[in-house]
């Protein structure tokens, strides 16, 4: 099986986009992360979505299809329904996944899984590159406590994951199925139970990641406490076996929530949309207080027009200028973090645009 990169980036496998960007050309995003709604069935204690409130528009089936068609037309390669809302709350999710696949886009879904319809699993698993379940605890009691839902939700999600794994194996599908734990240091007792749960479920991987916070620390994440969890996290990784990868995102977990780059270069390659329809460079800037970085809304205007607008490129250029400092003007450890580190080093002569070594990794278009 090709390598599954869970702590890093895949940008080097898109050398032509990087070269165009270095020349100052206007490039289409390789990956777009978005949600189909800002609604959610859970109230996770670590939820960054509560810090991302903005003016919501109705995302209809026609709006979604128009966006997916526009993405295809301008050269986007992958769409992941992962953002500030639970996309299973949208009645159009299943049609959207199929439409995107038919358009030649790699499609992915991140979800708590509670509303996923069993009768739809085979259809969407055949169209998805990966399906990731956010399940940040290892048993029913702690699942309810951490994820802000009724205890009965655990059993429903457990059975949905088991059924997804069964369908994948029976139909010999190429989709990757994983579980993700957003780790707050105070819930470290759930690391090993979570890891064992993944093995029990038969998923392809279990990833343990940091919790992001905004620039003023609204969620109160104490990044220094992650250092005391190194042995436990290494113990979790020791559960890896052929067909089951356990991975801690070390580069972010042990970063103390700090960035070593100043300008933000990642959004042209990896853009994010809110479940409100808002087009913004990244999830850290969704909140209404960052309105100067808000570019448009796909419910009001086709994404193709937004992408070609001067506003789009003015925002991109501002983030890459000395008028923006990623160390203090946005939240910690964003989605574009690893891409930003590489592009910063490339711009400053500390990295080279060499041909990547080895076989292309899995999920190559989800950079």
C-alpha positions as CSV (number, residue, x, y, z in Angstrom):
1,X,0.0,0.0,0.0
2,X,1.2,3.5,-0.8
3,X,2.3,5.7,2.1
4,X,-0.4,7.4,4.1
5,X,0.9,10.9,5.2
6,X,-0.9,12.0,8.3
7,X,1.7,14.5,9.6
8,X,3.1,16.5,6.8
9,X,2.1,17.7,3.3
10,X,2.0,16.4,-0.3
11,X,2.7,19.7,-2.1
12,X,5.8,18.5,-3.8
13,X,3.7,16.1,-5.9
14,X,2.2,19.2,-7.4
15,X,5.3,20.9,-8.7
16,X,3.7,22.5,-11.7
17,X,1.3,24.5,-9.4
18,X,4.3,25.6,-7.2
19,X,6.3,26.7,-10.2
20,X,3.3,28.7,-11.5
21,X,2.9,30.3,-8.1
22,X,6.5,31.2,-7.9
23,X,6.2,33.0,-11.2
24,X,3.3,35.1,-9.8
25,X,0.6,33.3,-11.8
26,X,-2.9,33.0,-10.4
27,X,-3.4,29.3,-9.6
28,X,-6.5,27.3,-8.7
29,X,-6.5,25.6,-5.3
30,X,-5.4,22.0,-5.4
31,X,-7.7,21.2,-2.4
32,X,-10.8,23.0,-1.0
33,X,-12.0,22.2,2.4
34,X,-15.6,23.2,3.0
35,X,-18.8,22.3,4.8
36,X,-22.4,22.2,3.5
37,X,-23.8,23.8,6.6
38,X,-22.7,25.4,9.9
39,X,-25.2,23.2,11.8
40,X,-24.0,20.3,14.0
41,X,-25.6,17.6,16.1
42,X,-22.8,17.7,18.7
43,X,-21.3,20.2,21.0
44,X,-17.7,19.0,21.3
45,X,-15.7,20.6,24.1
46,X,-12.8,21.5,21.8
47,X,-15.0,22.8,18.9
48,X,-13.3,25.6,17.0
49,X,-16.6,26.2,15.1
50,X,-17.9,28.3,18.0
51,X,-15.2,30.8,17.2
52,X,-16.1,31.0,13.5
53,X,-19.6,32.6,13.5
54,X,-20.4,34.6,10.3
55,X,-23.5,35.5,8.2
56,X,-25.1,32.3,7.0
57,X,-26.7,31.8,3.6
58,X,-28.8,28.8,2.5
59,X,-26.6,26.3,0.6
60,X,-29.1,24.6,-1.8
61,X,-28.5,21.6,-4.0
62,X,-28.2,24.0,-7.0
63,X,-25.6,26.1,-5.2
64,X,-23.5,23.0,-4.3
65,X,-23.7,21.6,-7.8
66,X,-22.7,24.9,-9.3
67,X,-19.7,25.1,-7.0
68,X,-18.6,21.6,-7.8
69,X,-18.9,22.3,-11.5
70,X,-16.9,25.5,-11.1
71,X,-14.2,23.7,-9.1
72,X,-13.8,21.2,-11.9
73,X,-13.7,23.9,-14.5
74,X,-10.9,26.0,-12.9
75,X,-8.7,23.0,-12.1
76,X,-9.4,22.2,-8.4
77,X,-8.4,18.5,-7.8
78,X,-10.0,17.6,-4.5
79,X,-12.9,18.6,-2.3
80,X,-13.1,17.6,1.4
81,X,-16.4,18.2,3.2
82,X,-14.6,19.1,6.4
83,X,-15.0,22.6,7.9
84,X,-17.0,24.5,10.5
85,X,-20.2,22.4,10.3
86,X,-21.4,18.8,10.2
87,X,-22.1,18.2,6.5
88,X,-24.3,15.2,7.3
89,X,-26.9,17.8,8.5
90,X,-27.3,18.8,4.8
91,X,-29.9,16.7,2.8
92,X,-27.7,17.3,-0.2
93,X,-24.5,15.6,1.1
94,X,-24.9,12.3,-0.8
95,X,-25.8,13.9,-4.1
96,X,-22.8,16.3,-3.7
97,X,-20.3,13.5,-3.2
98,X,-21.5,11.7,-6.3
99,X,-21.6,14.9,-8.4
100,X,-18.0,15.8,-7.3
101,X,-16.8,12.3,-8.2
102,X,-18.6,12.4,-11.6
103,X,-16.8,15.7,-12.2
104,X,-13.4,14.0,-11.7
105,X,-12.7,15.5,-8.3
106,X,-11.3,13.5,-5.4
107,X,-13.9,13.6,-2.7
108,X,-13.6,13.2,1.1
109,X,-15.8,13.5,4.1
110,X,-15.0,14.2,7.8
111,X,-17.9,13.6,10.1
112,X,-19.0,12.6,13.6
113,X,-21.0,9.9,11.7
114,X,-24.2,10.1,13.8
115,X,-26.5,11.1,10.9
116,X,-24.9,9.0,8.2
117,X,-27.5,6.8,6.6
118,X,-26.6,3.1,6.5
119,X,-28.5,2.6,3.2
120,X,-26.3,5.3,1.6
121,X,-22.9,4.0,2.7
122,X,-22.1,1.7,-0.2
123,X,-22.9,4.5,-2.7
124,X,-20.7,7.1,-1.1
125,X,-17.9,4.8,-0.1
126,X,-17.5,4.0,-3.8
127,X,-17.1,7.7,-4.5
128,X,-14.9,8.8,-1.6
129,X,-11.1,8.9,-1.4
130,X,-11.3,8.9,2.4
131,X,-14.0,8.8,5.1
132,X,-12.8,10.0,8.5
133,X,-14.9,9.8,11.7
134,X,-14.2,12.3,14.5
135,X,-14.5,10.1,17.6
136,X,-12.3,11.7,20.3
137,X,-12.8,9.1,23.1
138,X,-12.7,5.4,23.5
139,X,-15.9,4.4,25.2
140,X,-19.6,5.5,25.5
141,X,-19.3,7.5,28.7
142,X,-16.3,9.5,27.8
143,X,-17.5,9.9,24.2
144,X,-20.6,11.6,25.5
145,X,-18.6,13.8,27.8
146,X,-16.0,15.0,25.3
147,X,-18.2,15.3,22.2
148,X,-21.3,16.8,23.9
149,X,-23.9,14.3,22.8
150,X,-26.2,11.6,24.3
151,X,-24.5,8.4,25.3
152,X,-26.6,6.5,22.7
153,X,-24.8,8.3,19.9
154,X,-21.7,6.2,20.5
155,X,-23.4,2.9,19.7
156,X,-24.9,4.4,16.5
157,X,-21.5,5.7,15.3
158,X,-19.8,2.5,16.3
159,X,-22.2,0.4,14.2
160,X,-21.9,2.9,11.2
161,X,-18.1,2.6,11.3
162,X,-18.2,-1.2,11.5
163,X,-20.6,-1.3,8.6
164,X,-18.4,1.0,6.5
165,X,-15.4,-1.2,7.1
166,X,-17.5,-4.3,6.2
167,X,-18.7,-2.7,2.9
168,X,-15.2,-1.6,2.0
169,X,-13.7,-5.1,2.5
170,X,-16.6,-6.9,0.8
171,X,-16.7,-4.7,-2.2
172,X,-12.9,-4.3,-2.3
173,X,-13.2,-0.5,-2.4
174,X,-10.2,1.8,-2.5
175,X,-11.6,4.3,0.1
176,X,-9.5,4.8,3.2
177,X,-11.5,4.7,6.5
178,X,-10.0,6.3,9.6
179,X,-10.9,7.7,13.0
180,X,-9.5,11.0,14.5
181,X,-9.0,12.1,18.0
182,X,-8.7,15.8,18.8
183,X,-6.6,15.7,21.9
184,X,-7.0,18.1,24.8
185,X,-4.3,17.3,27.4
186,X,-6.8,16.9,30.2
187,X,-8.4,14.0,28.4
188,X,-5.2,12.1,27.8
189,X,-6.7,9.0,29.6
190,X,-8.6,8.5,26.3
191,X,-5.6,8.1,24.1
192,X,-5.1,4.3,24.6
193,X,-8.9,3.4,24.7
194,X,-9.3,5.4,21.4
195,X,-6.4,3.5,19.8
196,X,-7.8,0.2,20.9
197,X,-11.2,1.2,19.6
198,X,-9.7,1.8,16.1
199,X,-8.2,-1.7,16.1
200,X,-11.5,-3.2,17.2
201,X,-13.4,-1.4,14.5
202,X,-10.9,-2.5,11.8
203,X,-10.3,0.9,10.3
204,X,-7.2,1.8,8.3
205,X,-5.8,4.4,10.6
206,X,-6.3,6.3,13.9
207,X,-4.8,9.7,14.0
208,X,-4.3,11.8,17.2
209,X,-4.0,15.5,16.6
210,X,-3.6,18.7,18.6
211,X,-6.4,21.1,19.4
212,X,-6.3,24.5,17.7
213,X,-7.0,27.7,19.5
214,X,-7.4,31.3,18.3
215,X,-4.9,34.1,18.8
216,X,-6.2,35.1,22.2
217,X,-6.6,31.5,23.5
218,X,-10.4,31.4,23.8
219,X,-10.5,27.6,24.1
220,X,-7.8,27.7,26.8
221,X,-5.5,25.0,25.3
222,X,-2.3,24.6,27.4
223,X,0.2,23.5,24.7
224,X,2.9,22.9,27.3
225,X,1.0,19.9,28.7
226,X,1.4,18.0,25.5
227,X,5.0,17.4,26.3
228,X,4.0,15.2,29.3
229,X,2.0,12.9,26.9
230,X,4.9,11.8,24.7
231,X,5.3,8.3,26.3
232,X,1.5,7.7,26.1
233,X,1.4,8.8,22.5
234,X,4.3,6.6,21.6
235,X,2.5,3.8,23.4
236,X,-0.5,4.4,21.2
237,X,1.6,4.3,18.0
238,X,3.0,0.9,19.1
239,X,-0.5,-0.5,18.3
240,X,0.2,0.0,14.6
241,X,0.2,-3.2,12.6
242,X,-0.1,-4.3,9.0
243,X,-3.3,-2.7,7.8
244,X,-3.7,-0.4,10.9
245,X,-1.7,2.8,11.3
246,X,-1.7,4.8,14.5
247,X,-0.1,8.2,14.2
248,X,0.2,11.2,16.4
249,X,0.7,14.5,14.6
250,X,4.0,15.2,16.4
251,X,5.0,18.3,14.5
252,X,2.0,20.2,15.8
253,X,1.5,18.5,19.1
254,X,5.0,19.5,20.2
255,X,5.1,22.9,18.5
256,X,3.8,24.8,21.6
257,X,1.2,26.3,19.3
258,X,3.8,28.5,17.6
259,X,4.6,29.2,14.0
260,X,8.1,29.8,12.6
261,X,6.8,31.6,9.5
262,X,5.4,35.1,9.2
263,X,3.5,35.5,5.9
264,X,0.8,33.0,5.0
265,X,1.4,31.4,1.5
266,X,-0.9,28.4,1.8
267,X,-4.4,29.5,0.8
268,X,-3.8,29.7,-3.0
269,X,-3.1,26.0,-2.8
270,X,-5.5,25.0,-0.1
271,X,-8.6,27.2,0.3
272,X,-11.4,26.9,2.9
273,X,-15.1,27.7,2.8
274,X,-17.5,28.0,5.7
275,X,-20.7,26.1,5.9
276,X,-22.4,29.5,5.5
277,X,-21.2,29.6,1.9
278,X,-18.5,32.1,2.8
279,X,-15.3,32.0,0.8
280,X,-12.3,32.9,3.0
281,X,-8.7,32.0,2.8
282,X,-8.8,29.8,5.9
283,X,-11.0,28.6,8.8
284,X,-9.2,30.8,11.2
285,X,-10.6,33.9,9.4
286,X,-14.2,32.8,9.1
287,X,-15.5,34.9,12.1
288,X,-17.3,38.2,11.1
289,X,-14.6,40.2,12.9
290,X,-12.2,39.2,10.1
291,X,-14.5,40.6,7.5
292,X,-11.6,42.3,5.6
293,X,-10.5,38.8,4.6
294,X,-14.0,37.7,3.4
295,X,-14.0,37.3,-0.4
296,X,-17.6,36.3,-1.3
297,X,-20.3,33.7,-0.8
298,X,-21.1,30.8,-3.2
299,X,-24.8,31.2,-2.4
300,X,-24.7,34.7,-4.0
301,X,-22.2,34.3,-6.7
302,X,-20.6,31.4,-8.7
303,X,-17.3,30.3,-7.2
304,X,-15.7,30.7,-10.7
305,X,-16.6,34.4,-10.6
306,X,-15.3,34.8,-7.0
307,X,-12.0,33.0,-7.9
308,X,-11.5,35.4,-10.9
309,X,-12.3,38.5,-8.9
310,X,-9.8,41.1,-7.9
311,X,-11.0,40.8,-4.3
312,X,-9.9,37.1,-4.2
313,X,-6.4,37.9,-5.2
314,X,-6.2,41.1,-3.1
315,X,-6.9,39.0,0.0
316,X,-4.4,36.3,-1.1
317,X,-1.7,39.0,-1.6
318,X,-2.4,40.7,1.7
319,X,-1.8,37.4,3.6
320,X,1.5,37.0,1.7
321,X,2.6,40.6,2.5
322,X,4.3,42.4,5.4
323,X,0.8,43.7,6.3
324,X,0.0,40.2,7.8
325,X,1.8,38.3,10.6
326,X,0.6,34.7,11.0
327,X,2.3,34.5,14.4
328,X,-0.2,37.0,16.0
329,X,-3.0,37.8,13.6
330,X,-4.8,34.4,13.4
331,X,-5.3,31.2,15.3
332,X,-2.7,28.5,16.0
333,X,-1.7,25.5,13.9
334,X,-4.2,25.9,11.0
335,X,-5.0,23.5,8.2
336,X,-2.4,25.1,6.0
337,X,0.3,25.0,8.6
338,X,2.6,22.3,7.1
339,X,2.1,23.8,3.6
340,X,3.0,27.2,5.0
341,X,6.2,25.9,6.6
342,X,7.4,24.4,3.3
343,X,6.5,27.5,1.2
344,X,8.1,29.8,3.7
345,X,11.3,27.8,3.5
346,X,11.1,27.6,-0.3
347,X,10.7,31.4,-0.5
348,X,13.6,31.9,1.9
349,X,16.1,29.5,0.3
350,X,15.9,26.9,3.0
351,X,14.0,24.3,0.9
352,X,14.3,23.2,-2.7
353,X,11.7,22.3,-5.3
354,X,13.2,18.8,-5.8
355,X,11.4,15.9,-7.4
356,X,9.8,13.9,-4.6
357,X,11.3,10.5,-3.8
358,X,9.5,7.2,-3.8
359,X,6.0,6.3,-4.8
360,X,3.2,8.9,-4.7
361,X,1.4,8.8,-1.4
362,X,-2.3,8.1,-0.8
363,X,-4.7,11.0,-1.0
364,X,-2.2,12.9,-3.2
365,X,-4.7,15.7,-4.1
366,X,-5.5,16.4,-0.4
367,X,-2.3,18.3,0.2
